[in-house]
Amino acid sequence: MKPQVHSLFPTPVFQSEIPLKEGWLEYVKTLNYDRTAMDNGYISRDRDIFSHPELRSLKHEISDAVKYFAYGHLKVSDYVYIDVCRAWGIKHMPNDWAQNHCHMNSVFSGIYYLDVSENSGDLVIEKGQHSTNCFMTTLTPDVNFFNQYTQQSWRVRPENGMILVFPSQVIHNVEKNKTDQVRYAVAFDVFIRGKFGHYGGSDVTIK
């Protein structure tokens, strides 16, 4: 048998593109923003911006992308309702950034990029100290180079129209905006609704 390594229990990160439509960016720019507690960026005061008629078409596009990820790739049963439950605008001025964080009270989270440039801040996903897919923090050997089994972080350089979706517990950050331009994106959370666990004997209904 040929030697092989099985990549067990990977963390899925969905990446795709939703072409920008006229009006989305312009409307997100008009939202009321508050400076974050860490003084490192702005978040829209409204955390339900997809209820605005001006962004209804964007919500539909993002919802379709999340469903494609969930139903098509993760093989979630089609009777599970995928709900993009909240969304908010993000504005980063020059030198703004976002600290390591994850999202609570959701199953998936994501971001859609409206106005970014090459040096306006990569998204970095961190492995986290409690992830034990390979080596434990008790004893971690040096490696000659990192690969998919040993890497400690993963980064992507955003582009306008890019959408990323990942499990909400994933730790991520945004690097500093090193340009003189304002950076705009929309972040969102996804919940699931319906009746689950019938075959495992642990039924629960989420309305």
BELJODA-V679192 format. One record per residue. N is the residue number from 1. RES is the residue in one letter. D_FIRST is the distance of its C-alpha to the first C-alpha in Angstrom with 2 decimals. Layout:
n=N res=RES d_first=D_FIRST
n=N res=RES d_first=D_FIRST
This chain:
n=1 res=M d_first=0.00
n=2 res=K d_first=3.78
n=3 res=P d_first=6.37
n=4 res=Q d_first=8.71
n=5 res=V d_first=12.17
n=6 res=H d_first=13.86
n=7 res=S d_first=17.55
n=8 res=L d_first=19.29
n=9 res=F d_first=23.03
n=10 res=P d_first=24.06
n=11 res=T d_first=27.79
n=12 res=P d_first=28.76
n=13 res=V d_first=31.41
n=14 res=F d_first=32.86
n=15 res=Q d_first=34.51
n=16 res=S d_first=36.66
n=17 res=E d_first=40.10
n=18 res=I d_first=43.41
n=19 res=P d_first=45.98
n=20 res=L d_first=49.10
n=21 res=K d_first=52.12
n=22 res=E d_first=55.68
n=23 res=G d_first=57.22
n=24 res=W d_first=54.24
n=25 res=L d_first=54.47
n=26 res=E d_first=58.25
n=27 res=Y d_first=58.49
n=28 res=V d_first=56.06
n=29 res=K d_first=58.24
n=30 res=T d_first=61.26
n=31 res=L d_first=59.84
n=32 res=N d_first=61.46
n=33 res=Y d_first=59.28
n=34 res=D d_first=59.51
n=35 res=R d_first=58.39
n=36 res=T d_first=55.59
n=37 res=A d_first=56.46
n=38 res=M d_first=54.50
n=39 res=D d_first=56.53
n=40 res=N d_first=53.48
n=41 res=G d_first=53.67
n=42 res=Y d_first=55.33
n=43 res=I d_first=54.27
n=44 res=S d_first=56.25
n=45 res=R d_first=58.64
n=46 res=D d_first=57.57
n=47 res=R d_first=54.08
n=48 res=D d_first=54.36
n=49 res=I d_first=54.85
n=50 res=F d_first=53.01
n=51 res=S d_first=56.04
n=52 res=H d_first=58.10
n=53 res=P d_first=58.81
n=54 res=E d_first=58.13
n=55 res=L d_first=54.44
n=56 res=R d_first=53.86
n=57 res=S d_first=51.99
n=58 res=L d_first=49.69
n=59 res=K d_first=48.96
n=60 res=H d_first=48.03
n=61 res=E d_first=45.67
n=62 res=I d_first=43.96
n=63 res=S d_first=43.83
n=64 res=D d_first=42.14
n=65 res=A d_first=39.52
n=66 res=V d_first=38.80
n=67 res=K d_first=38.58
n=68 res=Y d_first=36.13
n=69 res=F d_first=33.93
n=70 res=A d_first=34.39
n=71 res=Y d_first=34.34
n=72 res=G d_first=32.08
n=73 res=H d_first=29.35
n=74 res=L d_first=29.65
n=75 res=K d_first=30.49
n=76 res=V d_first=33.61
n=77 res=S d_first=35.60
n=78 res=D d_first=38.33
n=79 res=Y d_first=41.09
n=80 res=V d_first=40.55
n=81 res=Y d_first=43.23
n=82 res=I d_first=42.22
n=83 res=D d_first=45.28
n=84 res=V d_first=45.81
n=85 res=C d_first=48.24
n=86 res=R d_first=49.62
n=87 res=A d_first=49.74
n=88 res=W d_first=51.66
n=89 res=G d_first=52.44
n=90 res=I d_first=51.41
n=91 res=K d_first=53.52
n=92 res=H d_first=52.70
n=93 res=M d_first=55.42
n=94 res=P d_first=54.84
n=95 res=N d_first=53.25
n=96 res=D d_first=52.28
n=97 res=W d_first=48.84
n=98 res=A d_first=47.16
n=99 res=Q d_first=45.98
n=100 res=N d_first=42.78
n=101 res=H d_first=43.14
n=102 res=C d_first=41.59
n=103 res=H d_first=43.29
n=104 res=M d_first=44.63
n=105 res=N d_first=45.44
n=106 res=S d_first=42.98
n=107 res=V d_first=39.42
n=108 res=F d_first=38.63
n=109 res=S d_first=40.53
n=110 res=G d_first=40.77
n=111 res=I d_first=42.82
n=112 res=Y d_first=44.25
n=113 res=Y d_first=45.57
n=114 res=L d_first=49.02
n=115 res=D d_first=50.22
n=116 res=V d_first=48.01
n=117 res=S d_first=47.60
n=118 res=E d_first=45.29
n=119 res=N d_first=46.54
n=120 res=S d_first=47.81
n=121 res=G d_first=45.03
n=122 res=D d_first=41.25
n=123 res=L d_first=39.73
n=124 res=V d_first=37.57
n=125 res=I d_first=35.31
n=126 res=E d_first=34.82
n=127 res=K d_first=32.02
n=128 res=G d_first=34.69
n=129 res=Q d_first=34.93
n=130 res=H d_first=33.96
n=131 res=S d_first=30.60
n=132 res=T d_first=27.96
n=133 res=N d_first=24.70
n=134 res=C d_first=23.50
n=135 res=F d_first=26.09
n=136 res=M d_first=29.29
n=137 res=T d_first=32.63
n=138 res=T d_first=33.27
n=139 res=L d_first=31.14
n=140 res=T d_first=29.66
n=141 res=P d_first=28.29
n=142 res=D d_first=29.21
n=143 res=V d_first=26.65
n=144 res=N d_first=26.86
n=145 res=F d_first=26.81
n=146 res=F d_first=26.27
n=147 res=N d_first=23.53
n=148 res=Q d_first=22.97
n=149 res=Y d_first=21.85
n=150 res=T d_first=24.72
n=151 res=Q d_first=27.52
n=152 res=Q d_first=30.83
n=153 res=S d_first=32.43
n=154 res=W d_first=32.06
n=155 res=R d_first=34.93
n=156 res=V d_first=36.13
n=157 res=R d_first=39.24
n=158 res=P d_first=41.30
n=159 res=E d_first=42.84
n=160 res=N d_first=45.66
n=161 res=G d_first=44.46
n=162 res=M d_first=41.10
n=163 res=I d_first=40.18
n=164 res=L d_first=37.70
n=165 res=V d_first=36.93
n=166 res=F d_first=35.08
n=167 res=P d_first=35.28
n=168 res=S d_first=38.71
n=169 res=Q d_first=37.57
n=170 res=V d_first=35.84
n=171 res=I d_first=37.85
n=172 res=H d_first=39.05
n=173 res=N d_first=41.85
n=174 res=V d_first=43.59
n=175 res=E d_first=44.42
n=176 res=K d_first=47.99
n=177 res=N d_first=49.67
n=178 res=K d_first=50.53
n=179 res=T d_first=52.49
n=180 res=D d_first=56.11
n=181 res=Q d_first=55.18
n=182 res=V d_first=54.97
n=183 res=R d_first=51.50
n=184 res=Y d_first=51.32
n=185 res=A d_first=48.59
n=186 res=V d_first=48.41
n=187 res=A d_first=46.34
n=188 res=F d_first=45.70
n=189 res=D d_first=44.33
n=190 res=V d_first=42.83
n=191 res=F d_first=43.35
n=192 res=I d_first=42.20
n=193 res=R d_first=44.66
n=194 res=G d_first=44.69
n=195 res=K d_first=43.72
n=196 res=F d_first=40.37
n=197 res=G d_first=38.63
n=198 res=H d_first=39.89
n=199 res=Y d_first=36.69
n=200 res=G d_first=36.15
n=201 res=G d_first=39.75
n=202 res=S d_first=40.75
n=203 res=D d_first=42.80
n=204 res=V d_first=44.48
n=205 res=T d_first=46.46
n=206 res=I d_first=46.91
n=207 res=K d_first=49.80
